[in-house]
């Protein structure tokens, strides 16, 4: 299995994404500990694999999360795949999609017709009730859409970049899961929550 420099992969992802969407996003790949030392005010969930810091205008992907995924080595008995790389590529595109959702919604592509309205509703809910967001994180369309685009962009990236040693079955499983989540997206639940707020 070829070993990749993850920082080089991250730079390539940013270059392709920024060129495609005329953006200038930056991703920093480093340990959570190093990121917290540089940014003591970083306040995110202990389970987060990455975050965006407005003060540095950078997306952070935590290398220790990628290392843990590599150690698990899911569905890789012959050690021919780099599962950390699989997750890293997906995570980068997931976080980049969040930047478009929140900062440049006019640049979003292939959105369901209800997306703009639901983004607005979900943003209000998030700002007013962070506990609800934490408890229902995976049910938010902001997350479902970022996951869908993360998977599709990861597959496209692998096809055009020539990266090898990536377990495509992982992306296929995620794609199926995301289709299920989209079909079960509960718009009335979010409208009720907005009305309660």
N, C-alpha and C positions, 0 to 999 in steps of 0.2 A: 504494500500500500504506500503510495506517495504521500509524504508529509508536506503539508502546506503551512506557510507562515500566515497565521490567521490575520495579522495586521495588514498583510498585502491583499488578502481576500476582502477585508473590510473596505480598504481604499478603492479596490476595483468596483465593489458594489456601489459605494458612494459616487464614484465617477460616472457609472452607467446611469444611476438614478438621477443624479443632478443634471446630467446631459439630457435625459429624456423629459424631465419636468421643469427645466430651467430654474433649478433651486440651487442652494449652496449649503446643504446640510453636511454636518460633520459627525462621524461616529468615532468615539474613543473606546478602544478595547483594552480594558485593564481590570485588575482585581477590584472588588468592592472596597476592600480595605484602603487601597491606594486612592481610589476615587473619594472616599470619605475623608481621608487625610487632606486632600487638596480642597475639598468642599465640605467643611464641618457642618454646614447647615443642611446637608442632604438628608431629607426625611422621607424615606420610602419603606415599604414593607420589607421585612427580612427575607421574604421568599422571592422578591423581584429579581428577574434576570437582567434587567436593564431599566434605564430611566432617561428622562430628558431634563436637563438643567437649563432653565432660561438664562441664568446669569452668565453661563459660558456658551450659550447657544449650541450645546453639544448633546448628542445622544450618547449614553454610556451603556455598553454591553459588558457585563461582568465576567471576566475570564474564569473565576472560580466556579461559576455555574456551568460553563462549558466543560471545564475539567471534570466536574462530577458526572456530567452526562457521558463523557468519554470513558470514565471508570466503570460505569454501568454496562456499557457495550451491548445495548439491546439488539437482539436479532442479528448478531454478528459473530456466530460461532467460529468462523474461519479467520476473523480479524482482517477482513478485506475492506471494510468500510470505516470511515472516520465519522462516528456519530456526533462528535462535538462539532465538526464542520457542518454536518447536516443541520443541526440546531442553530448554529451561528448564522448561517445564510438566511434561514427563515426568520430569526429574531431581528436581524438587521432590516429586512424588508418590512416586517411587522411594525417596528418603531418608526421607520421612514413614512409608512402609510399614516401613522398617527400625526405626524407633522403636517402632512397634506390635509388631513381631516380638520385639524385645529387651526391651521394658519393659511392654507391655500385651497379651500374646498372647491373653488372654481376649476382646479386642475385635476380633480378626481375623475377617474375613468370607470366605466362599466358599473355604475351605481344603480341599485334598485330605485324606482320612482319615489319611494317614501324616505329615502336616505337623508335628504337635506332637513326635512322637518324633524325627523327623529334625532339627528345630530343636535339640533337646537334644543329639543326637549331634554335629551340626555345630558347636555352640558349644564342646563339649569339644575337638574336633579343632582348631578355630580357636585356642583358648587354648593348646593343647599344641604346635601345629605351624604357626606363622604362614607358614613357607615353603611348606608344602603348600597353605595357603589362597591365597597369592599365585599359585602355579602352576596352581591349579584353581578360581580365583575364579568363573568363569562357570558351573561345574558344580555349585556349592552351591545347594541348594534355597532358602536365604535370599536368594540373588541372583536366581534364576529367578522366585521369587514376587514379589520387589520389582519386577522388570522387568514381570511380567504386570500387577500392580496399578498400576504407574506408567503403563503404556499405557492400561489401561481407565479409570483415573481422569482421565487427560489428555483422553481423548475425551469423557468425561462433562462435564468442566469446560468444554471448548470449547462443547459443546452448550448448557449452561445459562448461560454467562457472556457469550455474544455476541462472543467474541474472533474476529476475522477474520484472514485472511492466514496461516493455519496449513495446512501441507501434510499432510493426513490420510493420504496415501499412505505417508508415513514411519511413522506409527503402524500402518498395516495391515501393512507389511513387518515391523516389530518384532513384531507380534502373531503372525504366521506363524512367525517365528524362535523366539519364546518357546514356542509350541505344540510345535515340534520339540524344544526343550530339555527341556520337561516330559515328553514321551513317551520321551525317552532318558535320563531321570534315573536314575543308577546307584546304587540303594540298597545293593546288596552292596559296592560300592567303599567307601562310607563306613563300613559296618559292619566291613569288613576293616581300614580305617584305625584305627577306634576300638579294635579288638582289638589291633592293633600297639602303640597307645599304652598 
